[in-house]
Amino acid sequence: MLDLFKVPPKDQVLVTEAALRLTVTRIFEKLGVTREDAADAADVLTMTDLRGVETHGVSNMLRTYVREYRAGKLDPRPGWTIERESPGTAVIDAGQRLGIIVGPKAMRLAMDKARRVGVGVVTVHNAGHFGAIGHFAMQAAMADMVGVCFTAAGLHVVPTFGSKPLLGTNPIALAAPARREAPLLFDAATSAIAGNKIRLAMRVGSPLLPGWVTDRDGSPIMEEKPIFNREDVYQAPLGGTREQGSHKGYGFALMAEVLSTLLAGTLPTMLAPGNGSKNQFAAYHIESFTDLERFKDTMDEMLRTLRTSAPAPGQERVFYPGLLEAEEVQHRRAHGIPLHREVLDWFGECTRDMGLPPLATA
């Protein structure tokens, strides 16, 4: 994550992984979620913060989930409805259950199908927010499979040359295992900037860079601009402007829309606003395609070639997707997870209101 989104050292409070997991699990249980589902939700959020993806960890998302449960927008009860199923596929109606609770189960189902027939694809609709979908792709990678996820939700992104937001940030994620190298993990919005990064920028007081957002008529804003009200801007597709390739981000967003919504038998968000988040979970059983050990050795060779390649002038090293996240997990497990003081204040208010012990700091 870019430095401009990170919590300034003066505002940091460190918490341990164990303390964060415990408190988050307790909060979900207080909201009526079962212990098993609360543990799944806490795992998604805690691992997201451990990987340094603070846009989708507890800082931005937990308070939103608490608010939606209290407003009756999310169903805390376990369950879902399988509407259509084949040996390799399933379509699931989540019944307005939270995506970070449904997501781990959906990927497990996709993985079970992949073990039987080579590839498993599960689409989920009518769900709450799915969080950082790279977490679900990593579930497959940790089981020696390739995991792929797509999400379609919200109306924040304008199409190239458009004046009205008709797409969500529609992220795409892929994870693949290696032997000695950190797994490949790519997880990115198809917009120029993830929506939650705008909220982070507002919290830490950082301006948005040129081409990330548009004004209210769809014109890309091509200078640095601080944002004080999220509603003042729309988001641009990945690329920002047509000259910089925004048509590619626009196309990727539509790809996620088709795979997440139409294949689930539902309408795209632009045609049915407010119909919840839609997601696709796919697992590829490597042994059904090639020798697993050879795959992992070749992944090592490819990732090591990238990691050890010569950096450009002024740069320290070359990364591949997932390397920094793996390094961040090790660092934060050893030294603590940094939260903004404002986030810790929210935890204090939330736990007091629920009659829970406060979140312990490191």
N, C-alpha and C positions, 0 to 999 in steps of 0.2 A: 504494500500500500504506500502511496506517495506520502512523503513527510508532512505535506501540508494538511493531511487528514489525521495525523497522529495526535494523541493527547499531549499537550505541552508538558514537559517535565514538572513545571511548577504546579500543574493541576492534577498530576497523577497520584493515585492511591493504588497500592499493589494488593491483590488478593490471591490466594492459592487456588489451584484447580479444585481441590477437595472441598474447600469452603464454598466456592461458587456453585459447584454441582449440588451440594447439600441444600443450600438456600434456594436455588432455582427449583429443585425438585419439590421442596416444601411449599413453595408458592403455588406451583401447579396443583399439588394435592389439595391445598386450601380452596382452589377454584373448582374442585369437584372431579378432577382428573384422577384416574386410577394410578396406583403406585408404579405399575409397569409403564404406562403411557407417560407419566411424569418423568420417569427416568430416561425414556427415549427423548423427550423434549429437552431435558437438561443436557443430555449428551450432545445433541445437535448444537445447542447454543454454546456450551462450554468448549467443544472442539472448534467451533467457529472462532471464538475468541482466542483460543490457544494458537490457531493458525494465523492470527493477526488480522482476520477479516472483521474488523470492528463494526463495519457498516451493518452486518447481519447477526451480530452477537447480542449480548444482553443490553448493551448501551442504547441501541435504537429500538430493538424489537420487543423485549420482554414487557415493557410498559404498554406497548400497543396490544399485545396478547391479553394482558390483564384487563385492559379497558374493554376489549371486544368480548371476553368472557362475561364480564360484569354487565355489559349491555345486552347480553343474550344473543350476540351475533355468532357465537361459536358453541357447539354442542360438546360438553366435556365427557359424555358417555362413550365407552368404547364401541367400535363397530363400523361397518361400511356395507354397501350393497354392491355385489358383483353383478353387473347388468348383462355382460356378454363375456364368454370365455372359450378359449381353445387351448390345446396343449402348450402353445407358445405365447399366448396373448391373454389379456384380460382388460376389461373396461370397468372402472370402479366409480360409483357415486359416493363421495366421502360424507355426504349428509351434513355439510357445514362443520366438519371437524377440522382442527388445526393441522395445517400441512406438515409441520415439523413432527407431528405425532403419526400422521398417516404415511408420510414419506418413507421412514425406515421400513415399515411393513410392506409397502408397495415394492420397494427394491428387493426385499427378501423374497417376495413372491416372484418377481422377475428372475431372480437368481435361481430359485427352485425350478422354474420352467426352463431356464437355460441349461441347467444340469441334465434335464431330461431330453430336450430337443435341440440344444445348441445355442439358441437365442431366445430370450424372454423379453417381451415388451408389455408394459402395463401402463395404461393411461388412467389418470385420475382427474375428476372434475368435481365442481361444487365443494371446494375446499377452502380453508383459510390459508394464510401465508405459508409458503414452503421454506422460507429461510434461505441459507446458502446451499444451492443444490449440488455444489461440489461435494458436500458431505455425503450425499447419497451415491454419487458416482464412486467415491472412495470406498463405500461399503463393498462394492463389487471388486474393486482393485485389491482390497485386503483379503478377498476370497479367491485370488488368482483369476479374476475375470476382468474384462474391460467394461466399465460402466459409462453410460451416456444418459444425460438428462436434459430436458427442455422444459421451460415454464412459459406460460402466457397469462398475463394478468395486468389489470390496470389500463389507464388511458393517460399516459404522460408524454409520449414521444410523438413528434410530428413526422409524417413521411417526408422524404426528400421533396422539396418545393412546396410542401403543404403548410397550411396556416392553422390547422386544427389537429390536436393530438388524437390519433386513432390507434395507437399501439402502446403496449407496455414496454418495459425495459427488456422483457423476454430473454432471460439469460440462457446460456448454453454451457454445459459442463461435460468434460470427459476425463476419466481417470484410468490409468493402466499400470500394472505392477512391473517392477524390475527386481533384480536380485540384490545387488549391493547399493545401487543408487536409490535416492528417494523416488517414490512413485511419481509418474507424470500426473499432474492435476491441473487442468485448465477449467476455470470457472469465470465467466465474464458476461456482463450485460451486453446486449446488442445495441444499446444506446451509447453515446459518447461518454457518459458518466452514469454510474449507478444512482438510482434515486436516493438511496440512503446516504450516499456520499454528500449529497447536498445538505442533508440534515447534519452530518458530521461537520461539514465546512461551516455551517451556521453556528454550531456549538463551540468550535475552536476559533472562530473569527477569521477563517481563511477565504480569500476571494476565489471565484471559479475562473478557470482559464479560458482563453478564447476558443470558441467553437463547441463548447460543452452544452450550452443551453441556447434557447431562442427567446426573443421577446414574444409578446402575446399575439403578434401577427405572423409568427413563424419565421421571422428573420433571424439568422444566427447572430449572436452577440460576439463580436470579434475583438473584444478587449477584456482584460481582467475585470471582474465585477464582483463585489461583495453582494451576498444575498441575505436579505433580512426577512423576506416573506416568501415561502415556497411557492405561493400562488402567483408570484410576479413573473414567473418564467415557465416555459415548456422545455422539454428535453430534446436534444438533437439526436439523430441516429449516429451510430459509431461512424466516425469520419468527420462529423460536424457539418461540412459543406460538400456539395456535389464534386467540387474540384479536389477535395481531399478524400473522396470515396464514400460519402454518406449513403450512396445507393447500395453499397455493399452491406452496411449495417442495417439498412432498411430491408434488404433481401433476407438477411439472416433472421431478422425479427419476424418476417412473414413465414419463414421456414419453421420457427418455433411455434408460431400460431397454428399452422396447419397440423403439425405433429402432435401438439398438445390439445387442441380443441376439436378440429374436424374429425380426427381419428378417434376421439372420445364420443363422437356423435352429438357434440354441442356446438353452439354458435360462437364465432370469434367475439372477443370482448367488444369490438367496435360495433357489432350488431346487437349485442345484448349486454350493455354495461351493468356492472354489479352482480354478475353471475358467478362470482368466486374465482379462485385460482384454478388453473388447469395445468397438468404436468404430464410428461412422459418419462417413464423409467425404463431403461433398456440395459440388459446384461448380456454380454457375449462370452460364452464358455470357451476359453482359449483352446482347450484340448480338443474341442470339436472342429477346430480349424487347422491347428498346427501343434507341434510338440511344445508343451508348456515350458520346459527347461530351456529349449532353444529360444523361445520367445523372450524369456526374461534375460537371457544372456545378450541377445541382440538389443533389447531395450537398454541394458547397461551400457553397451558399446555406443549406442546412439546418444544417450543422455550424457555419458562421459565425454564424448566428442564435442558436444555443445558446451558443456561446463568448462572444459579445458581449452576451448578455442580462444584465440587472441582477442582481447577487447579493443574497441576503438579508442583513439586518443582521448584522454581525459576520463575514461571509464576504468573501474577497478577490475571488473570480472563480467563474465557472461553467465546469465541464468537460463534455466528452462522452467516452464510452468510447473509449480509444485515444489521447487527446490527451496525458495525462500520460506514458504509455508512450513515445510518440514524443519527447517532450521529454527523458525520462530517457535514451533512447538517445543523443541528442546530447550530453547532459551527461557521461555515463559514457565515451563515446568520447573526449571531450576531457580528462577528469580521472581516469579509471580506474574500475574496478569494485570496490566495497567488499566484502571478505570478512571474516568474523569470524576472529579469531586462532585459535580452535579449529579452524575449517575449514582454515586454512593449515597448522596442525599436522598435520591428517589428510593433506593433500596431501604433506607432507614424509614421513610414514610410508609412504604408498602408493608414492610415486616411489622411495624408497630400497629398498623391498621388491621393486620391479619392475626395479631397476637403471636408472632413468630420471633425467635431470637434474631438479632441483627446479623447481617453479613459480616463475618470476621475478616479483618484485614491482616496482611502478612506482617 
